Amino acid sequence: MNVTVIGSASATSPDEQALRDLFLHNGPALYTYVLRMLGGDTHRAEDVIQETLMRCWNKRNLVDTEGMAVRPWMFRVARNLVIDQHRTRMARPLEISGDTWLRELGAKADDSEQILSSILVHDALRTLTPAHREALRETFFADRSTQEAATALGVPQGTVKSRVYYALRSLRKALEERGVR
C-alpha cells in the first residue's frame, strides 16, 4: 500500500507540491515564531504548525494570489491558534486538567520528606561543637555574611569562615552516618 503524505517529497498533485514548498519556505521561521510564543514547548509548536498548514490546505491558500501574501496570513493563523489554546486552558478549571491532584499528592509527600529531613539535620547538628553550631546559626540560619556573623559572635571573620568550613564537613559526615547522601 503506497500512502502519500500531504506535502511530502512524494507528493504528486500540484496542491500537495505547493503545500510542501510553502512549508519548506515558511516552516522554519513560523516554527521559531510559534516556539517563542509557547515558551519552548516543541510538541505544542509542532501541533500549531501542523494545524496552520492544514488550514492553508483547506482554504486552498497555498500560493500568493491577488495581492494576498500567504506568509503573514500563516503567522496570523498560528498566533490565533496559540491564543485560542491559552484561553482554553485558562477557562478550564484546574480540577479537570488532572494537574491539581498530582500537585497536592506531591505536596503531601514533600511535606513528610521535609519533616524527616529536618529531623535528621537537627539530630546531626547536635553532634557539632557549640562553636560550630553558632557559626552555622549566624551564617546559614540567620542569613548573615561572614563579616556580620563575626561581629555578632565577637570573633574575627577568618575564624567564622574556618568554623563554617569545619562545621559543614562534620555535618556532612554526621548525615552520611545517618544514611543521607
C-alpha atoms as an extended CHARMM CRD file, in Angstrom:
* protein
*
       181  EXT
         1         1  MET       CA              0.0000000000        0.0000000000        0.0000000000  PROA      1               0.0000000000
         2         2  ASN       CA              1.5010000000        3.2940000000       -1.1070000000  PROA      2               0.0000000000
         3         3  VAL       CA              0.4290000000        6.2530000000        1.0650000000  PROA      3               0.0000000000
         4         4  THR       CA              1.2470000000        9.8090000000        0.0750000000  PROA      4               0.0000000000
         5         5  VAL       CA              1.5070000000       12.2670000000        2.9280000000  PROA      5               0.0000000000
         6         6  ILE       CA              0.2730000000       15.7390000000        2.0990000000  PROA      6               0.0000000000
         7         7  GLY       CA              3.2530000000       17.9550000000        1.3850000000  PROA      7               0.0000000000
         8         8  SER       CA              5.7480000000       15.0860000000        1.3670000000  PROA      8               0.0000000000
         9         9  ALA       CA              8.5250000000       14.6790000000       -1.1660000000  PROA      9               0.0000000000
        10        10  SER       CA              6.4160000000       12.0370000000       -2.9570000000  PROA      10              0.0000000000
        11        11  ALA       CA              3.5160000000       14.4670000000       -3.4320000000  PROA      11              0.0000000000
        12        12  THR       CA              2.0950000000       14.2060000000       -6.9100000000  PROA      12              0.0000000000
        13        13  SER       CA             -0.6320000000       16.8180000000       -7.2060000000  PROA      13              0.0000000000
        14        14  PRO       CA              0.2150000000       20.4770000000       -7.7380000000  PROA      14              0.0000000000
        15        15  ASP       CA             -1.5900000000       21.3830000000       -4.4730000000  PROA      15              0.0000000000
        16        16  GLU       CA              0.4800000000       18.8840000000       -2.4980000000  PROA      16              0.0000000000
        17        17  GLN       CA              3.6830000000       20.1930000000       -4.0580000000  PROA      17              0.0000000000
        18        18  ALA       CA              2.5920000000       23.7810000000       -3.3200000000  PROA      18              0.0000000000
        19        19  LEU       CA              1.9600000000       22.8630000000        0.3280000000  PROA      19              0.0000000000
        20        20  ARG       CA              5.3630000000       21.2140000000        0.5350000000  PROA      20              0.0000000000
        21        21  ASP       CA              7.0390000000       24.2640000000       -0.9720000000  PROA      21              0.0000000000
        22        22  LEU       CA              5.0830000000       26.5370000000        1.3620000000  PROA      22              0.0000000000
        23        23  PHE       CA              6.2920000000       24.5440000000        4.3620000000  PROA      23              0.0000000000
        24        24  LEU       CA              9.9050000000       24.4440000000        3.1530000000  PROA      24              0.0000000000
        25        25  HSD       CA              9.8870000000       28.1990000000        2.5330000000  PROA      25              0.0000000000
        26        26  ASN       CA              7.9930000000       29.3790000000        5.6470000000  PROA      26              0.0000000000
        27        27  GLY       CA              8.1930000000       26.4580000000        8.0990000000  PROA      27              0.0000000000
        28        28  PRO       CA             11.4500000000       27.2740000000        9.9090000000  PROA      28              0.0000000000
        29        29  ALA       CA             10.5480000000       30.9300000000       10.5480000000  PROA      29              0.0000000000
        30        30  LEU       CA              6.9970000000       30.0180000000       11.5540000000  PROA      30              0.0000000000
        31        31  TYR       CA              8.2740000000       27.2820000000       13.8700000000  PROA      31              0.0000000000
        32        32  THR       CA             10.6860000000       29.6910000000       15.5800000000  PROA      32              0.0000000000
        33        33  TYR       CA              7.9100000000       32.2670000000       15.9910000000  PROA      33              0.0000000000
        34        34  VAL       CA              5.4420000000       29.7800000000       17.4720000000  PROA      34              0.0000000000
        35        35  LEU       CA              8.0840000000       28.1300000000       19.6580000000  PROA      35              0.0000000000
        36        36  ARG       CA              8.9420000000       31.5070000000       21.1830000000  PROA      36              0.0000000000
        37        37  MET       CA              5.2650000000       32.2290000000       21.9010000000  PROA      37              0.0000000000
        38        38  LEU       CA              4.8670000000       28.8350000000       23.5820000000  PROA      38              0.0000000000
        39        39  GLY       CA              7.9100000000       29.2300000000       25.7990000000  PROA      39              0.0000000000
        40        40  GLY       CA              9.9030000000       26.4390000000       24.1290000000  PROA      40              0.0000000000
        41        41  ASP       CA              7.2000000000       23.7240000000       24.1080000000  PROA      41              0.0000000000
        42        42  THR       CA              8.2610000000       21.8870000000       20.9370000000  PROA      42              0.0000000000
        43        43  HSD       CA              5.3440000000       19.4540000000       20.8740000000  PROA      43              0.0000000000
        44        44  ARG       CA              2.6980000000       22.1620000000       21.0260000000  PROA      44              0.0000000000
        45        45  ALA       CA              4.6350000000       24.2380000000       18.4770000000  PROA      45              0.0000000000
        46        46  GLU       CA              4.6110000000       21.3220000000       16.0240000000  PROA      46              0.0000000000
        47        47  ASP       CA              0.8570000000       20.9010000000       16.5680000000  PROA      47              0.0000000000
        48        48  VAL       CA              0.2580000000       24.5910000000       15.8410000000  PROA      48              0.0000000000
        49        49  ILE       CA              2.3810000000       24.4450000000       12.6680000000  PROA      49              0.0000000000
        50        50  GLN       CA              0.5060000000       21.3600000000       11.5060000000  PROA      50              0.0000000000
        51        51  GLU       CA             -2.8800000000       22.9770000000       12.1690000000  PROA      51              0.0000000000
        52        52  THR       CA             -1.7490000000       26.1390000000       10.3550000000  PROA      52              0.0000000000
        53        53  LEU       CA             -0.7160000000       24.1120000000        7.3050000000  PROA      53              0.0000000000
        54        54  MET       CA             -3.9850000000       22.1850000000        7.4050000000  PROA      54              0.0000000000
        55        55  ARG       CA             -5.9060000000       25.4630000000        7.3470000000  PROA      55              0.0000000000
        56        56  CYS       CA             -3.8450000000       26.5600000000        4.3460000000  PROA      56              0.0000000000
        57        57  TRP       CA             -4.7080000000       23.2670000000        2.6720000000  PROA      57              0.0000000000
        58        58  ASN       CA             -8.4220000000       23.5700000000        3.4920000000  PROA      58              0.0000000000
        59        59  LYS       CA             -8.6060000000       27.1790000000        2.2680000000  PROA      59              0.0000000000
        60        60  ARG       CA             -6.5120000000       26.3300000000       -0.7700000000  PROA      60              0.0000000000
        61        61  ASN       CA             -4.4180000000       29.3110000000        0.2590000000  PROA      61              0.0000000000
        62        62  LEU       CA             -1.1310000000       27.8090000000       -0.8580000000  PROA      62              0.0000000000
        63        63  VAL       CA              0.3550000000       30.4710000000       -3.0930000000  PROA      63              0.0000000000
        64        64  ASP       CA              0.4410000000       34.2640000000       -3.0950000000  PROA      64              0.0000000000
        65        65  THR       CA             -2.5020000000       35.4370000000       -5.2200000000  PROA      65              0.0000000000
        66        66  GLU       CA             -4.3920000000       38.6500000000       -5.8410000000  PROA      66              0.0000000000
        67        67  GLY       CA             -2.1880000000       40.7150000000       -3.5840000000  PROA      67              0.0000000000
        68        68  MET       CA             -2.7340000000       38.4190000000       -0.5690000000  PROA      68              0.0000000000
        69        69  ALA       CA              0.5520000000       37.2460000000        0.8760000000  PROA      69              0.0000000000
        70        70  VAL       CA              0.3720000000       33.7640000000        2.3970000000  PROA      70              0.0000000000
        71        71  ARG       CA              3.1990000000       34.1930000000        4.8940000000  PROA      71              0.0000000000
        72        72  PRO       CA              1.5960000000       36.9600000000        7.0170000000  PROA      72              0.0000000000
        73        73  TRP       CA             -1.6850000000       35.0470000000        6.8880000000  PROA      73              0.0000000000
        74        74  MET       CA              0.0600000000       31.9010000000        8.1940000000  PROA      74              0.0000000000
        75        75  PHE       CA              1.7020000000       33.8370000000       11.0280000000  PROA      75              0.0000000000
        76        76  ARG       CA             -1.6470000000       35.3740000000       11.9760000000  PROA      76              0.0000000000
        77        77  VAL       CA             -3.3480000000       31.9500000000       11.9360000000  PROA      77              0.0000000000
        78        78  ALA       CA             -0.5740000000       30.4410000000       14.0780000000  PROA      78              0.0000000000
        79        79  ARG       CA             -0.7600000000       33.3450000000       16.5330000000  PROA      79              0.0000000000
        80        80  ASN       CA             -4.5320000000       32.9710000000       16.8090000000  PROA      80              0.0000000000
        81        81  LEU       CA             -4.1820000000       29.2270000000       17.4110000000  PROA      81              0.0000000000
        82        82  VAL       CA             -1.7260000000       29.8360000000       20.2510000000  PROA      82              0.0000000000
        83        83  ILE       CA             -4.0290000000       32.4420000000       21.7990000000  PROA      83              0.0000000000
        84        84  ASP       CA             -7.0320000000       30.1060000000       21.4830000000  PROA      84              0.0000000000
        85        85  GLN       CA             -5.1150000000       27.2660000000       23.1720000000  PROA      85              0.0000000000
        86        86  HSD       CA             -4.1090000000       29.5850000000       26.0080000000  PROA      86              0.0000000000
        87        87  ARG       CA             -7.6650000000       30.8300000000       26.5100000000  PROA      87              0.0000000000
        88        88  THR       CA             -8.9940000000       27.2780000000       26.5300000000  PROA      88              0.0000000000
        89        89  ARG       CA             -6.5120000000       26.2470000000       29.2280000000  PROA      89              0.0000000000
        90        90  MET       CA             -7.3170000000       29.3300000000       31.3120000000  PROA      90              0.0000000000
        91        91  ALA       CA            -11.0800000000       28.7360000000       31.0730000000  PROA      91              0.0000000000
        92        92  ARG       CA            -10.8030000000       25.1240000000       32.1910000000  PROA      92              0.0000000000
        93        93  PRO       CA            -10.8800000000       24.6010000000       35.9650000000  PROA      93              0.0000000000
        94        94  LEU       CA             -7.7060000000       23.1080000000       37.4250000000  PROA      94              0.0000000000
        95        95  GLU       CA             -9.5940000000       20.0830000000       38.7780000000  PROA      95              0.0000000000
        96        96  ILE       CA            -10.3830000000       18.9470000000       35.2450000000  PROA      96              0.0000000000
        97        97  SER       CA             -6.8480000000       19.3130000000       33.9510000000  PROA      97              0.0000000000
        98        98  GLY       CA             -5.5190000000       16.4800000000       36.1150000000  PROA      98              0.0000000000
        99        99  ASP       CA             -2.6420000000       18.5530000000       37.4720000000  PROA      99              0.0000000000
       100       100  THR       CA             -4.2350000000       19.5030000000       40.7960000000  PROA      100             0.0000000000
       101       101  TRP       CA             -4.3290000000       16.1070000000       42.4630000000  PROA      101             0.0000000000
       102       102  LEU       CA             -0.7700000000       15.4030000000       41.3560000000  PROA      102             0.0000000000
       103       103  ARG       CA              0.4170000000       18.6840000000       42.8560000000  PROA      103             0.0000000000
       104       104  GLU       CA             -1.4520000000       18.0020000000       46.0980000000  PROA      104             0.0000000000
       105       105  LEU       CA             -0.0750000000       14.4700000000       46.2730000000  PROA      105             0.0000000000
       106       106  GLY       CA              3.4260000000       15.7990000000       45.6340000000  PROA      106             0.0000000000
       107       107  ALA       CA              2.9780000000       18.4900000000       48.2830000000  PROA      107             0.0000000000
       108       108  LYS       CA              1.9790000000       15.9170000000       50.8950000000  PROA      108             0.0000000000
       109       109  ALA       CA              4.9330000000       13.7280000000       50.0170000000  PROA      109             0.0000000000
       110       110  ASP       CA              7.2420000000       16.7490000000       50.0560000000  PROA      110             0.0000000000
       111       111  ASP       CA              5.9570000000       17.8130000000       53.4820000000  PROA      111             0.0000000000
       112       112  SER       CA              6.7070000000       14.4260000000       55.0230000000  PROA      112             0.0000000000
       113       113  GLU       CA             10.0890000000       14.2950000000       53.3150000000  PROA      113             0.0000000000
       114       114  GLN       CA             10.8580000000       17.7680000000       54.5700000000  PROA      114             0.0000000000
       115       115  ILE       CA              9.8770000000       16.8270000000       58.1380000000  PROA      115             0.0000000000
       116       116  LEU       CA             12.0590000000       13.7170000000       58.0570000000  PROA      116             0.0000000000
       117       117  SER       CA             14.9500000000       15.6710000000       56.5820000000  PROA      117             0.0000000000
       118       118  SER       CA             14.6880000000       18.3850000000       59.2070000000  PROA      118             0.0000000000
       119       119  ILE       CA             14.6940000000       15.7690000000       61.9910000000  PROA      119             0.0000000000
       120       120  LEU       CA             17.8480000000       14.1990000000       60.5530000000  PROA      120             0.0000000000
       121       121  VAL       CA             19.5640000000       17.5700000000       60.1430000000  PROA      121             0.0000000000
       122       122  HSD       CA             18.5620000000       18.6510000000       63.6540000000  PROA      122             0.0000000000
       123       123  ASP       CA             19.9490000000       15.4090000000       65.0670000000  PROA      123             0.0000000000
       124       124  ALA       CA             23.1810000000       15.8000000000       63.0760000000  PROA      124             0.0000000000
       125       125  LEU       CA             23.5530000000       19.4150000000       64.2300000000  PROA      125             0.0000000000
       126       126  ARG       CA             23.5960000000       18.2110000000       67.8420000000  PROA      126             0.0000000000
       127       127  THR       CA             26.8270000000       16.3210000000       67.1170000000  PROA      127             0.0000000000
       128       128  LEU       CA             28.6660000000       19.5750000000       66.2880000000  PROA      128             0.0000000000
       129       129  THR       CA             30.6140000000       21.5870000000       68.8250000000  PROA      129             0.0000000000
       130       130  PRO       CA             28.8530000000       24.6640000000       70.2270000000  PROA      130             0.0000000000
       131       131  ALA       CA             31.2410000000       26.9820000000       68.3400000000  PROA      131             0.0000000000
       132       132  HSD       CA             30.4910000000       25.2670000000       65.0350000000  PROA      132             0.0000000000
       133       133  ARG       CA             26.7200000000       25.3250000000       65.6640000000  PROA      133             0.0000000000
       134       134  GLU       CA             26.8760000000       29.0560000000       66.4720000000  PROA      134             0.0000000000
       135       135  ALA       CA             28.8540000000       29.7600000000       63.2640000000  PROA      135             0.0000000000
       136       136  LEU       CA             26.2650000000       27.8810000000       61.1840000000  PROA      136             0.0000000000
       137       137  ARG       CA             23.3690000000       29.5070000000       63.0160000000  PROA      137             0.0000000000
       138       138  GLU       CA             24.7470000000       33.0040000000       62.3880000000  PROA      138             0.0000000000
       139       139  THR       CA             25.6480000000       32.4390000000       58.7220000000  PROA      139             0.0000000000
       140       140  PHE       CA             23.1380000000       29.9900000000       57.2420000000  PROA      140             0.0000000000
       141       141  PHE       CA             20.1300000000       30.1690000000       59.5040000000  PROA      141             0.0000000000
       142       142  ALA       CA             20.2990000000       33.9080000000       60.2390000000  PROA      142             0.0000000000
       143       143  ASP       CA             21.3390000000       34.5660000000       56.6030000000  PROA      143             0.0000000000
       144       144  ARG       CA             24.2580000000       36.7980000000       57.5470000000  PROA      144             0.0000000000
       145       145  SER       CA             27.5530000000       37.3780000000       55.8060000000  PROA      145             0.0000000000
       146       146  THR       CA             30.6980000000       36.0830000000       57.4690000000  PROA      146             0.0000000000
       147       147  GLN       CA             31.5680000000       39.6650000000       58.4720000000  PROA      147             0.0000000000
       148       148  GLU       CA             28.1490000000       40.1740000000       60.1050000000  PROA      148             0.0000000000
       149       149  ALA       CA             28.4130000000       36.8000000000       61.8500000000  PROA      149             0.0000000000
       150       150  ALA       CA             31.9020000000       37.6760000000       63.0820000000  PROA      150             0.0000000000
       151       151  THR       CA             30.5770000000       40.9070000000       64.5820000000  PROA      151             0.0000000000
       152       152  ALA       CA             27.6500000000       39.0850000000       66.2290000000  PROA      152             0.0000000000
       153       153  LEU       CA             29.9150000000       36.3600000000       67.6490000000  PROA      153             0.0000000000
       154       154  GLY       CA             32.7340000000       38.7340000000       68.6100000000  PROA      154             0.0000000000
       155       155  VAL       CA             35.3960000000       36.7790000000       66.7030000000  PROA      155             0.0000000000
       156       156  PRO       CA             37.4890000000       37.5500000000       63.5890000000  PROA      156             0.0000000000
       157       157  GLN       CA             35.9420000000       36.9270000000       60.1570000000  PROA      157             0.0000000000
       158       158  GLY       CA             38.5840000000       34.2780000000       59.3670000000  PROA      158             0.0000000000
       159       159  THR       CA             37.5240000000       32.3330000000       62.4620000000  PROA      159             0.0000000000
       160       160  VAL       CA             33.9050000000       32.3240000000       61.2950000000  PROA      160             0.0000000000
       161       161  LYS       CA             34.9540000000       31.0900000000       57.8360000000  PROA      161             0.0000000000
       162       162  SER       CA             37.0580000000       28.3420000000       59.3850000000  PROA      162             0.0000000000
       163       163  ARG       CA             34.3010000000       27.2760000000       61.7910000000  PROA      163             0.0000000000
       164       164  VAL       CA             31.7110000000       27.1770000000       58.9990000000  PROA      164             0.0000000000
       165       165  TYR       CA             34.0320000000       25.0920000000       56.8230000000  PROA      165             0.0000000000
       166       166  TYR       CA             34.7200000000       22.5320000000       59.5470000000  PROA      166             0.0000000000
       167       167  ALA       CA             31.1170000000       22.5750000000       60.7340000000  PROA      167             0.0000000000
       168       168  LEU       CA             29.8500000000       21.7180000000       57.2500000000  PROA      168             0.0000000000
       169       169  ARG       CA             32.4440000000       18.9850000000       56.9160000000  PROA      169             0.0000000000
       170       170  SER       CA             31.3890000000       17.4850000000       60.2640000000  PROA      170             0.0000000000
       171       171  LEU       CA             27.7030000000       17.9060000000       59.4100000000  PROA      171             0.0000000000
       172       172  ARG       CA             28.1680000000       16.0900000000       56.0960000000  PROA      172             0.0000000000
       173       173  LYS       CA             29.9000000000       13.2110000000       57.8870000000  PROA      173             0.0000000000
       174       174  ALA       CA             27.1560000000       13.0490000000       60.5440000000  PROA      174             0.0000000000
       175       175  LEU       CA             24.4520000000       12.9960000000       57.8560000000  PROA      175             0.0000000000
       176       176  GLU       CA             26.2470000000       10.2500000000       55.9270000000  PROA      176             0.0000000000
       177       177  GLU       CA             26.3400000000        8.1830000000       59.1150000000  PROA      177             0.0000000000
       178       178  ARG       CA             22.5350000000        8.5760000000       59.2420000000  PROA      178             0.0000000000
       179       179  GLY       CA             22.1280000000        7.3720000000       55.6610000000  PROA      179             0.0000000000
       180       180  VAL       CA             21.7310000000       10.7710000000       53.9980000000  PROA      180             0.0000000000
       181       181  ARG       CA             23.7810000000       11.4130000000       50.8570000000  PROA      181             0.0000000000
